[in-house]
């Protein structure tokens, strides 16, 4: 992919990150408190358009002066991403998680694999392996 889109729900601003850009992804040294993450997870889990969500520490986004936890979302297939961005913005604002940046990354995007590899899982929907007729 040549570009990566990220959005900040407070301003509803979308930024485009051109490649090559060095972005660092890892586990936060001081994570968001567990009770706040649990509230966020419950709200995000109720949104069926989310396949997975992670809260890794990320540094290297345009305009970022220091590392921050970013809500990385993998939309479910066939999701209206503009509608999903709006719903996520409402959830984040209602749970007082602002300011927090949100990144929507398509399944298979390398940065999504890095976010998942940190173990900072908020929501993961398992796909059924069996189909019954």
Helices and strands as residue ranges (DSSP letters): E 3-8, E 13-18, E 24-26, H 34-45, E 50-59, E 68-75, H 81-94, E 101-104, H 110-117, E 121-124
